[in-house]
Amino acid sequence: MASSDEGESEASSTHRDLLHTAVREGYFKVPRETSLVELANQRGISDREYSERMRSEIDTLVRETTSEE
């Protein structure tokens, strides 16, 4: 059975992968080159789930880079 840290690491890796995909596909460009629905459909998850996972990873990255806890 995976430890809690391993589970969190796997989740973080998945979230980071979703964020990388969003960047690569142009989600953050102005104007956007893809939609949240399109990104979610590529992964077979809802747009809400994709958004939540991506926001979680953005929150983590911002906290790490700004030393906010």
mmJSON file of the N, C-alpha and C atoms, coordinates in Angstrom:
{"data_MODEL":{"atom_site":{
"group_PDB":["ATOM","ATOM","ATOM","ATOM","ATOM","ATOM","ATOM","ATOM","ATOM","ATOM","ATOM","ATOM","ATOM","ATOM","ATOM","ATOM","ATOM","ATOM","ATOM","ATOM","ATOM","ATOM","ATOM","ATOM","ATOM","ATOM","ATOM","ATOM","ATOM","ATOM","ATOM","ATOM","ATOM","ATOM","ATOM","ATOM","ATOM","ATOM","ATOM","ATOM","ATOM","ATOM","ATOM","ATOM","ATOM","ATOM","ATOM","ATOM","ATOM","ATOM","ATOM","ATOM","ATOM","ATOM","ATOM","ATOM","ATOM","ATOM","ATOM","ATOM","ATOM","ATOM","ATOM","ATOM","ATOM","ATOM","ATOM","ATOM","ATOM","ATOM","ATOM","ATOM","ATOM","ATOM","ATOM","ATOM","ATOM","ATOM","ATOM","ATOM","ATOM","ATOM","ATOM","ATOM","ATOM","ATOM","ATOM","ATOM","ATOM","ATOM","ATOM","ATOM","ATOM","ATOM","ATOM","ATOM","ATOM","ATOM","ATOM","ATOM","ATOM","ATOM","ATOM","ATOM","ATOM","ATOM","ATOM","ATOM","ATOM","ATOM","ATOM","ATOM","ATOM","ATOM","ATOM","ATOM","ATOM","ATOM","ATOM","ATOM","ATOM","ATOM","ATOM","ATOM","ATOM","ATOM","ATOM","ATOM","ATOM","ATOM","ATOM","ATOM","ATOM","ATOM","ATOM","ATOM","ATOM","ATOM","ATOM","ATOM","ATOM","ATOM","ATOM","ATOM","ATOM","ATOM","ATOM","ATOM","ATOM","ATOM","ATOM","ATOM","ATOM","ATOM","ATOM","ATOM","ATOM","ATOM","ATOM","ATOM","ATOM","ATOM","ATOM","ATOM","ATOM","ATOM","ATOM","ATOM","ATOM","ATOM","ATOM","ATOM","ATOM","ATOM","ATOM","ATOM","ATOM","ATOM","ATOM","ATOM","ATOM","ATOM","ATOM","ATOM","ATOM","ATOM","ATOM","ATOM","ATOM","ATOM","ATOM","ATOM","ATOM","ATOM","ATOM","ATOM","ATOM","ATOM","ATOM","ATOM","ATOM","ATOM","ATOM","ATOM","ATOM","ATOM","ATOM"],
"id":[1,2,3,4,5,6,7,8,9,10,11,12,13,14,15,16,17,18,19,20,21,22,23,24,25,26,27,28,29,30,31,32,33,34,35,36,37,38,39,40,41,42,43,44,45,46,47,48,49,50,51,52,53,54,55,56,57,58,59,60,61,62,63,64,65,66,67,68,69,70,71,72,73,74,75,76,77,78,79,80,81,82,83,84,85,86,87,88,89,90,91,92,93,94,95,96,97,98,99,100,101,102,103,104,105,106,107,108,109,110,111,112,113,114,115,116,117,118,119,120,121,122,123,124,125,126,127,128,129,130,131,132,133,134,135,136,137,138,139,140,141,142,143,144,145,146,147,148,149,150,151,152,153,154,155,156,157,158,159,160,161,162,163,164,165,166,167,168,169,170,171,172,173,174,175,176,177,178,179,180,181,182,183,184,185,186,187,188,189,190,191,192,193,194,195,196,197,198,199,200,201,202,203,204,205,206,207],
"type_symbol":["N","C","C","N","C","C","N","C","C","N","C","C","N","C","C","N","C","C","N","C","C","N","C","C","N","C","C","N","C","C","N","C","C","N","C","C","N","C","C","N","C","C","N","C","C","N","C","C","N","C","C","N","C","C","N","C","C","N","C","C","N","C","C","N","C","C","N","C","C","N","C","C","N","C","C","N","C","C","N","C","C","N","C","C","N","C","C","N","C","C","N","C","C","N","C","C","N","C","C","N","C","C","N","C","C","N","C","C","N","C","C","N","C","C","N","C","C","N","C","C","N","C","C","N","C","C","N","C","C","N","C","C","N","C","C","N","C","C","N","C","C","N","C","C","N","C","C","N","C","C","N","C","C","N","C","C","N","C","C","N","C","C","N","C","C","N","C","C","N","C","C","N","C","C","N","C","C","N","C","C","N","C","C","N","C","C","N","C","C","N","C","C","N","C","C","N","C","C","N","C","C","N","C","C","N","C","C"],
"label_atom_id":["N","CA","C","N","CA","C","N","CA","C","N","CA","C","N","CA","C","N","CA","C","N","CA","C","N","CA","C","N","CA","C","N","CA","C","N","CA","C","N","CA","C","N","CA","C","N","CA","C","N","CA","C","N","CA","C","N","CA","C","N","CA","C","N","CA","C","N","CA","C","N","CA","C","N","CA","C","N","CA","C","N","CA","C","N","CA","C","N","CA","C","N","CA","C","N","CA","C","N","CA","C","N","CA","C","N","CA","C","N","CA","C","N","CA","C","N","CA","C","N","CA","C","N","CA","C","N","CA","C","N","CA","C","N","CA","C","N","CA","C","N","CA","C","N","CA","C","N","CA","C","N","CA","C","N","CA","C","N","CA","C","N","CA","C","N","CA","C","N","CA","C","N","CA","C","N","CA","C","N","CA","C","N","CA","C","N","CA","C","N","CA","C","N","CA","C","N","CA","C","N","CA","C","N","CA","C","N","CA","C","N","CA","C","N","CA","C","N","CA","C","N","CA","C","N","CA","C","N","CA","C","N","CA","C","N","CA","C","N","CA","C"],
"label_alt_id":[null,null,null,null,null,null,null,null,null,null,null,null,null,null,null,null,null,null,null,null,null,null,null,null,null,null,null,null,null,null,null,null,null,null,null,null,null,null,null,null,null,null,null,null,null,null,null,null,null,null,null,null,null,null,null,null,null,null,null,null,null,null,null,null,null,null,null,null,null,null,null,null,null,null,null,null,null,null,null,null,null,null,null,null,null,null,null,null,null,null,null,null,null,null,null,null,null,null,null,null,null,null,null,null,null,null,null,null,null,null,null,null,null,null,null,null,null,null,null,null,null,null,null,null,null,null,null,null,null,null,null,null,null,null,null,null,null,null,null,null,null,null,null,null,null,null,null,null,null,null,null,null,null,null,null,null,null,null,null,null,null,null,null,null,null,null,null,null,null,null,null,null,null,null,null,null,null,null,null,null,null,null,null,null,null,null,null,null,null,null,null,null,null,null,null,null,null,null,null,null,null,null,null,null,null,null,null],
"label_comp_id":["MET","MET","MET","ALA","ALA","ALA","SER","SER","SER","SER","SER","SER","ASP","ASP","ASP","GLU","GLU","GLU","GLY","GLY","GLY","GLU","GLU","GLU","SER","SER","SER","GLU","GLU","GLU","ALA","ALA","ALA","SER","SER","SER","SER","SER","SER","THR","THR","THR","HIS","HIS","HIS","ARG","ARG","ARG","ASP","ASP","ASP","LEU","LEU","LEU","LEU","LEU","LEU","HIS","HIS","HIS","THR","THR","THR","ALA","ALA","ALA","VAL","VAL","VAL","ARG","ARG","ARG","GLU","GLU","GLU","GLY","GLY","GLY","TYR","TYR","TYR","PHE","PHE","PHE","LYS","LYS","LYS","VAL","VAL","VAL","PRO","PRO","PRO","ARG","ARG","ARG","GLU","GLU","GLU","THR","THR","THR","SER","SER","SER","LEU","LEU","LEU","VAL","VAL","VAL","GLU","GLU","GLU","LEU","LEU","LEU","ALA","ALA","ALA","ASN","ASN","ASN","GLN","GLN","GLN","ARG","ARG","ARG","GLY","GLY","GLY","ILE","ILE","ILE","SER","SER","SER","ASP","ASP","ASP","ARG","ARG","ARG","GLU","GLU","GLU","TYR","TYR","TYR","SER","SER","SER","GLU","GLU","GLU","ARG","ARG","ARG","MET","MET","MET","ARG","ARG","ARG","SER","SER","SER","GLU","GLU","GLU","ILE","ILE","ILE","ASP","ASP","ASP","THR","THR","THR","LEU","LEU","LEU","VAL","VAL","VAL","ARG","ARG","ARG","GLU","GLU","GLU","THR","THR","THR","THR","THR","THR","SER","SER","SER","GLU","GLU","GLU","GLU","GLU","GLU"],
"label_asym_id":["A","A","A","A","A","A","A","A","A","A","A","A","A","A","A","A","A","A","A","A","A","A","A","A","A","A","A","A","A","A","A","A","A","A","A","A","A","A","A","A","A","A","A","A","A","A","A","A","A","A","A","A","A","A","A","A","A","A","A","A","A","A","A","A","A","A","A","A","A","A","A","A","A","A","A","A","A","A","A","A","A","A","A","A","A","A","A","A","A","A","A","A","A","A","A","A","A","A","A","A","A","A","A","A","A","A","A","A","A","A","A","A","A","A","A","A","A","A","A","A","A","A","A","A","A","A","A","A","A","A","A","A","A","A","A","A","A","A","A","A","A","A","A","A","A","A","A","A","A","A","A","A","A","A","A","A","A","A","A","A","A","A","A","A","A","A","A","A","A","A","A","A","A","A","A","A","A","A","A","A","A","A","A","A","A","A","A","A","A","A","A","A","A","A","A","A","A","A","A","A","A","A","A","A","A","A","A"],
"label_entity_id":["1","1","1","1","1","1","1","1","1","1","1","1","1","1","1","1","1","1","1","1","1","1","1","1","1","1","1","1","1","1","1","1","1","1","1","1","1","1","1","1","1","1","1","1","1","1","1","1","1","1","1","1","1","1","1","1","1","1","1","1","1","1","1","1","1","1","1","1","1","1","1","1","1","1","1","1","1","1","1","1","1","1","1","1","1","1","1","1","1","1","1","1","1","1","1","1","1","1","1","1","1","1","1","1","1","1","1","1","1","1","1","1","1","1","1","1","1","1","1","1","1","1","1","1","1","1","1","1","1","1","1","1","1","1","1","1","1","1","1","1","1","1","1","1","1","1","1","1","1","1","1","1","1","1","1","1","1","1","1","1","1","1","1","1","1","1","1","1","1","1","1","1","1","1","1","1","1","1","1","1","1","1","1","1","1","1","1","1","1","1","1","1","1","1","1","1","1","1","1","1","1","1","1","1","1","1","1"],
"label_seq_id":[1,1,1,2,2,2,3,3,3,4,4,4,5,5,5,6,6,6,7,7,7,8,8,8,9,9,9,10,10,10,11,11,11,12,12,12,13,13,13,14,14,14,15,15,15,16,16,16,17,17,17,18,18,18,19,19,19,20,20,20,21,21,21,22,22,22,23,23,23,24,24,24,25,25,25,26,26,26,27,27,27,28,28,28,29,29,29,30,30,30,31,31,31,32,32,32,33,33,33,34,34,34,35,35,35,36,36,36,37,37,37,38,38,38,39,39,39,40,40,40,41,41,41,42,42,42,43,43,43,44,44,44,45,45,45,46,46,46,47,47,47,48,48,48,49,49,49,50,50,50,51,51,51,52,52,52,53,53,53,54,54,54,55,55,55,56,56,56,57,57,57,58,58,58,59,59,59,60,60,60,61,61,61,62,62,62,63,63,63,64,64,64,65,65,65,66,66,66,67,67,67,68,68,68,69,69,69],
"pdbx_PDB_ins_code":[null,null,null,null,null,null,null,null,null,null,null,null,null,null,null,null,null,null,null,null,null,null,null,null,null,null,null,null,null,null,null,null,null,null,null,null,null,null,null,null,null,null,null,null,null,null,null,null,null,null,null,null,null,null,null,null,null,null,null,null,null,null,null,null,null,null,null,null,null,null,null,null,null,null,null,null,null,null,null,null,null,null,null,null,null,null,null,null,null,null,null,null,null,null,null,null,null,null,null,null,null,null,null,null,null,null,null,null,null,null,null,null,null,null,null,null,null,null,null,null,null,null,null,null,null,null,null,null,null,null,null,null,null,null,null,null,null,null,null,null,null,null,null,null,null,null,null,null,null,null,null,null,null,null,null,null,null,null,null,null,null,null,null,null,null,null,null,null,null,null,null,null,null,null,null,null,null,null,null,null,null,null,null,null,null,null,null,null,null,null,null,null,null,null,null,null,null,null,null,null,null,null,null,null,null,null,null],
"Cartn_x":[0.84,0.0,0.882,0.528,1.313,1.13,2.23,2.136,1.431,1.053,0.372,1.253,2.557,3.471,3.545,3.553,3.591,2.32,1.177,-0.093,-0.137,0.354,0.393,1.342,2.47,3.436,2.843,2.126,1.477,0.421,-0.361,-1.387,-0.74,0.321,1.016,1.584,2.126,2.668,1.565,0.408,-0.728,-1.201,-1.301,-1.732,-0.744,0.538,1.559,1.477,1.206,1.06,-0.123,-1.23,-2.393,-2.042,-1.29,-0.891,0.04,0.99,1.898,1.113,0.132,-0.694,-1.442,-1.99,-2.724,-1.811,-0.597,0.358,0.706,1.042,1.441,0.335,-0.915,-2.044,-2.529,-1.949,-2.292,-3.459,-3.76,-4.88,-4.661,-3.423,-3.134,-2.788,-2.77,-2.501,-3.713,-3.464,-4.553,-4.518,-5.541,-6.693,-6.307,-7.138,-6.874,-6.899,-6.022,-5.969,-6.724,-7.16,-7.933,-8.841,-9.813,-10.739,-10.525,-11.046,-10.988,-11.732,-12.836,-13.611,-12.764,-12.059,-11.215,-10.097,-9.466,-8.405,-8.948,-10.095,-10.704,-11.096,-11.644,-12.035,-10.84,-9.671,-8.454,-8.105,-8.448,-8.125,-9.274,-10.438,-11.591,-12.13,-11.966,-12.494,-13.359,-14.105,-14.956,-14.105,-14.654,-13.927,-13.771,-14.751,-14.655,-13.481,-13.342,-12.239,-10.898,-10.817,-9.572,-9.223,-10.213,-10.002,-9.528,-10.168,-9.786,-8.359,-8.007,-6.653,-5.62,-5.919,-4.991,-4.817,-5.922,-5.836,-5.047,-5.2,-4.443,-2.949,-2.56,-1.143,-0.637,-1.424,-1.023,-0.827,-1.744,-1.628,-0.325,-0.016,1.218,2.439,2.46,3.614,3.794,2.712,2.794,3.307,2.779,3.248,4.737,5.179,6.595,7.481,7.063,7.909,7.854,6.818,6.712,6.926,7.261,7.491,6.296,5.105,3.868,3.461,3.123,2.676,1.288],
"Cartn_y":[-1.178,0.0,1.237,2.257,3.476,4.314,4.947,5.837,7.119,7.896,9.171,10.084,10.129,10.976,10.538,9.227,8.728,9.1,8.976,9.343,10.818,11.655,13.088,13.4,12.695,12.91,12.535,11.413,10.991,12.0,12.49,13.484,14.753,15.188,16.398,16.235,15.059,14.789,14.857,14.295,14.339,15.773,16.515,17.909,18.728,18.489,19.217,18.865,17.621,17.199,17.908,18.033,18.754,20.206,20.821,22.209,22.36,21.451,21.489,21.359,20.472,20.301,21.583,22.227,23.484,24.549,24.636,25.607,25.259,23.993,23.543,23.756,23.545,23.669,25.109,26.05,27.454,27.948,27.243,27.644,29.009,29.344,30.6,31.746,31.492,32.553,33.461,34.672,35.619,35.935,35.575,34.791,33.312,32.593,31.176,30.401,29.405,28.533,27.228,26.995,25.81,26.163,25.328,25.569,24.531,24.831,23.899,22.611,22.74,21.571,20.685,21.289,20.503,19.792,20.505,19.887,18.713,18.924,17.877,16.671,16.923,15.823,14.967,15.582,14.824,13.836,14.181,13.346,12.458,12.684,11.882,12.243,13.523,13.99,15.22,15.625,16.802,18.071,19.121,20.381,20.91,20.642,21.053,20.366,19.061,18.31,18.807,19.048,19.552,20.897,21.773,23.092,22.992,22.141,21.984,21.47,20.487,19.932,20.96,21.688,22.691,23.825,24.284,25.352,24.887,23.637,23.09,23.156,22.788,22.82,24.251,25.155,26.565,27.105,26.772,27.204,26.702,25.437,24.854,25.565,25.781,26.432,27.866,28.595,29.972,29.998,29.115,29.06,28.711,27.785,27.404,28.546,29.258,30.311,31.61,31.787,33.004,32.732,31.497,31.064,31.311,31.221,31.355,29.983,29.88,28.605,28.743],
"Cartn_z":[0.0,0.0,0.0,-0.776,-0.879,0.379,0.781,1.933,1.539,2.535,2.281,1.438,1.748,0.986,-0.469,-0.705,-2.078,-2.808,-2.157,-2.761,-3.105,-2.185,-2.439,-3.581,-3.644,-4.71,-6.066,-6.107,-7.35,-7.777,-6.825,-7.125,-7.639,-6.99,-7.408,-8.812,-9.089,-10.417,-11.476,-11.166,-12.081,-12.276,-11.183,-11.273,-12.091,-11.875,-12.624,-14.108,-14.409,-15.809,-16.464,-15.73,-16.264,-16.535,-15.641,-15.814,-17.014,-17.153,-18.311,-19.617,-19.631,-20.827,-21.151,-20.133,-20.344,-20.943,-20.44,-20.973,-22.415,-22.651,-23.993,-25.021,-24.613,-25.537,-25.698,-24.956,-25.115,-24.282,-23.201,-22.357,-21.715,-21.399,-20.71,-21.661,-22.957,-23.925,-24.068,-24.543,-24.801,-26.286,-27.031,-26.603,-26.429,-25.705,-25.459,-26.772,-26.833,-28.005,-27.776,-26.565,-26.216,-25.049,-24.814,-23.7,-22.61,-21.455,-20.342,-20.688,-21.394,-21.815,-22.727,-23.671,-24.579,-23.817,-22.881,-22.081,-21.275,-20.643,-19.826,-20.669,-21.84,-22.72,-23.114,-23.302,-23.625,-22.519,-21.27,-20.117,-19.671,-20.251,-19.862,-18.487,-18.103,-16.826,-17.087,-16.076,-16.242,-16.246,-16.849,-16.847,-15.416,-14.576,-13.172,-12.483,-12.692,-12.089,-12.615,-13.918,-14.499,-13.865,-13.754,-13.175,-11.728,-10.938,-9.53,-9.401,-10.19,-10.126,-10.566,-11.623,-12.137,-11.121,-10.533,-9.525,-8.311,-7.928,-6.809,-7.089,-8.287,-8.658,-8.751,-9.296,-9.362,-7.948,-7.04,-5.652,-5.04,-5.257,-4.729,-5.287,-6.591,-7.219,-6.742,-6.606,-6.129,-4.691,-3.862,-2.469,-2.389,-3.23,-3.231,-3.703,-4.705,-5.27,-4.484,-3.674,-2.876,-1.398,-1.067,0.317,1.214,0.65,1.425,1.942,3.168,3.748,4.259],
"occupancy":[1.0,1.0,1.0,1.0,1.0,1.0,1.0,1.0,1.0,1.0,1.0,1.0,1.0,1.0,1.0,1.0,1.0,1.0,1.0,1.0,1.0,1.0,1.0,1.0,1.0,1.0,1.0,1.0,1.0,1.0,1.0,1.0,1.0,1.0,1.0,1.0,1.0,1.0,1.0,1.0,1.0,1.0,1.0,1.0,1.0,1.0,1.0,1.0,1.0,1.0,1.0,1.0,1.0,1.0,1.0,1.0,1.0,1.0,1.0,1.0,1.0,1.0,1.0,1.0,1.0,1.0,1.0,1.0,1.0,1.0,1.0,1.0,1.0,1.0,1.0,1.0,1.0,1.0,1.0,1.0,1.0,1.0,1.0,1.0,1.0,1.0,1.0,1.0,1.0,1.0,1.0,1.0,1.0,1.0,1.0,1.0,1.0,1.0,1.0,1.0,1.0,1.0,1.0,1.0,1.0,1.0,1.0,1.0,1.0,1.0,1.0,1.0,1.0,1.0,1.0,1.0,1.0,1.0,1.0,1.0,1.0,1.0,1.0,1.0,1.0,1.0,1.0,1.0,1.0,1.0,1.0,1.0,1.0,1.0,1.0,1.0,1.0,1.0,1.0,1.0,1.0,1.0,1.0,1.0,1.0,1.0,1.0,1.0,1.0,1.0,1.0,1.0,1.0,1.0,1.0,1.0,1.0,1.0,1.0,1.0,1.0,1.0,1.0,1.0,1.0,1.0,1.0,1.0,1.0,1.0,1.0,1.0,1.0,1.0,1.0,1.0,1.0,1.0,1.0,1.0,1.0,1.0,1.0,1.0,1.0,1.0,1.0,1.0,1.0,1.0,1.0,1.0,1.0,1.0,1.0,1.0,1.0,1.0,1.0,1.0,1.0,1.0,1.0,1.0,1.0,1.0,1.0],
"B_iso_or_equiv":[0.0,0.0,0.0,0.0,0.0,0.0,0.0,0.0,0.0,0.0,0.0,0.0,0.0,0.0,0.0,0.0,0.0,0.0,0.0,0.0,0.0,0.0,0.0,0.0,0.0,0.0,0.0,0.0,0.0,0.0,0.0,0.0,0.0,0.0,0.0,0.0,0.0,0.0,0.0,0.0,0.0,0.0,0.0,0.0,0.0,0.0,0.0,0.0,0.0,0.0,0.0,0.0,0.0,0.0,0.0,0.0,0.0,0.0,0.0,0.0,0.0,0.0,0.0,0.0,0.0,0.0,0.0,0.0,0.0,0.0,0.0,0.0,0.0,0.0,0.0,0.0,0.0,0.0,0.0,0.0,0.0,0.0,0.0,0.0,0.0,0.0,0.0,0.0,0.0,0.0,0.0,0.0,0.0,0.0,0.0,0.0,0.0,0.0,0.0,0.0,0.0,0.0,0.0,0.0,0.0,0.0,0.0,0.0,0.0,0.0,0.0,0.0,0.0,0.0,0.0,0.0,0.0,0.0,0.0,0.0,0.0,0.0,0.0,0.0,0.0,0.0,0.0,0.0,0.0,0.0,0.0,0.0,0.0,0.0,0.0,0.0,0.0,0.0,0.0,0.0,0.0,0.0,0.0,0.0,0.0,0.0,0.0,0.0,0.0,0.0,0.0,0.0,0.0,0.0,0.0,0.0,0.0,0.0,0.0,0.0,0.0,0.0,0.0,0.0,0.0,0.0,0.0,0.0,0.0,0.0,0.0,0.0,0.0,0.0,0.0,0.0,0.0,0.0,0.0,0.0,0.0,0.0,0.0,0.0,0.0,0.0,0.0,0.0,0.0,0.0,0.0,0.0,0.0,0.0,0.0,0.0,0.0,0.0,0.0,0.0,0.0,0.0,0.0,0.0,0.0,0.0,0.0],
"pdbx_formal_charge":[null,null,null,null,null,null,null,null,null,null,null,null,null,null,null,null,null,null,null,null,null,null,null,null,null,null,null,null,null,null,null,null,null,null,null,null,null,null,null,null,null,null,null,null,null,null,null,null,null,null,null,null,null,null,null,null,null,null,null,null,null,null,null,null,null,null,null,null,null,null,null,null,null,null,null,null,null,null,null,null,null,null,null,null,null,null,null,null,null,null,null,null,null,null,null,null,null,null,null,null,null,null,null,null,null,null,null,null,null,null,null,null,null,null,null,null,null,null,null,null,null,null,null,null,null,null,null,null,null,null,null,null,null,null,null,null,null,null,null,null,null,null,null,null,null,null,null,null,null,null,null,null,null,null,null,null,null,null,null,null,null,null,null,null,null,null,null,null,null,null,null,null,null,null,null,null,null,null,null,null,null,null,null,null,null,null,null,null,null,null,null,null,null,null,null,null,null,null,null,null,null,null,null,null,null,null,null],
"auth_seq_id":[1,1,1,2,2,2,3,3,3,4,4,4,5,5,5,6,6,6,7,7,7,8,8,8,9,9,9,10,10,10,11,11,11,12,12,12,13,13,13,14,14,14,15,15,15,16,16,16,17,17,17,18,18,18,19,19,19,20,20,20,21,21,21,22,22,22,23,23,23,24,24,24,25,25,25,26,26,26,27,27,27,28,28,28,29,29,29,30,30,30,31,31,31,32,32,32,33,33,33,34,34,34,35,35,35,36,36,36,37,37,37,38,38,38,39,39,39,40,40,40,41,41,41,42,42,42,43,43,43,44,44,44,45,45,45,46,46,46,47,47,47,48,48,48,49,49,49,50,50,50,51,51,51,52,52,52,53,53,53,54,54,54,55,55,55,56,56,56,57,57,57,58,58,58,59,59,59,60,60,60,61,61,61,62,62,62,63,63,63,64,64,64,65,65,65,66,66,66,67,67,67,68,68,68,69,69,69],
"auth_comp_id":["MET","MET","MET","ALA","ALA","ALA","SER","SER","SER","SER","SER","SER","ASP","ASP","ASP","GLU","GLU","GLU","GLY","GLY","GLY","GLU","GLU","GLU","SER","SER","SER","GLU","GLU","GLU","ALA","ALA","ALA","SER","SER","SER","SER","SER","SER","THR","THR","THR","HIS","HIS","HIS","ARG","ARG","ARG","ASP","ASP","ASP","LEU","LEU","LEU","LEU","LEU","LEU","HIS","HIS","HIS","THR","THR","THR","ALA","ALA","ALA","VAL","VAL","VAL","ARG","ARG","ARG","GLU","GLU","GLU","GLY","GLY","GLY","TYR","TYR","TYR","PHE","PHE","PHE","LYS","LYS","LYS","VAL","VAL","VAL","PRO","PRO","PRO","ARG","ARG","ARG","GLU","GLU","GLU","THR","THR","THR","SER","SER","SER","LEU","LEU","LEU","VAL","VAL","VAL","GLU","GLU","GLU","LEU","LEU","LEU","ALA","ALA","ALA","ASN","ASN","ASN","GLN","GLN","GLN","ARG","ARG","ARG","GLY","GLY","GLY","ILE","ILE","ILE","SER","SER","SER","ASP","ASP","ASP","ARG","ARG","ARG","GLU","GLU","GLU","TYR","TYR","TYR","SER","SER","SER","GLU","GLU","GLU","ARG","ARG","ARG","MET","MET","MET","ARG","ARG","ARG","SER","SER","SER","GLU","GLU","GLU","ILE","ILE","ILE","ASP","ASP","ASP","THR","THR","THR","LEU","LEU","LEU","VAL","VAL","VAL","ARG","ARG","ARG","GLU","GLU","GLU","THR","THR","THR","THR","THR","THR","SER","SER","SER","GLU","GLU","GLU","GLU","GLU","GLU"],
"auth_asym_id":["A","A","A","A","A","A","A","A","A","A","A","A","A","A","A","A","A","A","A","A","A","A","A","A","A","A","A","A","A","A","A","A","A","A","A","A","A","A","A","A","A","A","A","A","A","A","A","A","A","A","A","A","A","A","A","A","A","A","A","A","A","A","A","A","A","A","A","A","A","A","A","A","A","A","A","A","A","A","A","A","A","A","A","A","A","A","A","A","A","A","A","A","A","A","A","A","A","A","A","A","A","A","A","A","A","A","A","A","A","A","A","A","A","A","A","A","A","A","A","A","A","A","A","A","A","A","A","A","A","A","A","A","A","A","A","A","A","A","A","A","A","A","A","A","A","A","A","A","A","A","A","A","A","A","A","A","A","A","A","A","A","A","A","A","A","A","A","A","A","A","A","A","A","A","A","A","A","A","A","A","A","A","A","A","A","A","A","A","A","A","A","A","A","A","A","A","A","A","A","A","A","A","A","A","A","A","A"],
"auth_atom_id":["N","CA","C","N","CA","C","N","CA","C","N","CA","C","N","CA","C","N","CA","C","N","CA","C","N","CA","C","N","CA","C","N","CA","C","N","CA","C","N","CA","C","N","CA","C","N","CA","C","N","CA","C","N","CA","C","N","CA","C","N","CA","C","N","CA","C","N","CA","C","N","CA","C","N","CA","C","N","CA","C","N","CA","C","N","CA","C","N","CA","C","N","CA","C","N","CA","C","N","CA","C","N","CA","C","N","CA","C","N","CA","C","N","CA","C","N","CA","C","N","CA","C","N","CA","C","N","CA","C","N","CA","C","N","CA","C","N","CA","C","N","CA","C","N","CA","C","N","CA","C","N","CA","C","N","CA","C","N","CA","C","N","CA","C","N","CA","C","N","CA","C","N","CA","C","N","CA","C","N","CA","C","N","CA","C","N","CA","C","N","CA","C","N","CA","C","N","CA","C","N","CA","C","N","CA","C","N","CA","C","N","CA","C","N","CA","C","N","CA","C","N","CA","C","N","CA","C","N","CA","C","N","CA","C","N","CA","C","N","CA","C"],
"pdbx_PDB_model_num":[1,1,1,1,1,1,1,1,1,1,1,1,1,1,1,1,1,1,1,1,1,1,1,1,1,1,1,1,1,1,1,1,1,1,1,1,1,1,1,1,1,1,1,1,1,1,1,1,1,1,1,1,1,1,1,1,1,1,1,1,1,1,1,1,1,1,1,1,1,1,1,1,1,1,1,1,1,1,1,1,1,1,1,1,1,1,1,1,1,1,1,1,1,1,1,1,1,1,1,1,1,1,1,1,1,1,1,1,1,1,1,1,1,1,1,1,1,1,1,1,1,1,1,1,1,1,1,1,1,1,1,1,1,1,1,1,1,1,1,1,1,1,1,1,1,1,1,1,1,1,1,1,1,1,1,1,1,1,1,1,1,1,1,1,1,1,1,1,1,1,1,1,1,1,1,1,1,1,1,1,1,1,1,1,1,1,1,1,1,1,1,1,1,1,1,1,1,1,1,1,1,1,1,1,1,1,1]
}}}
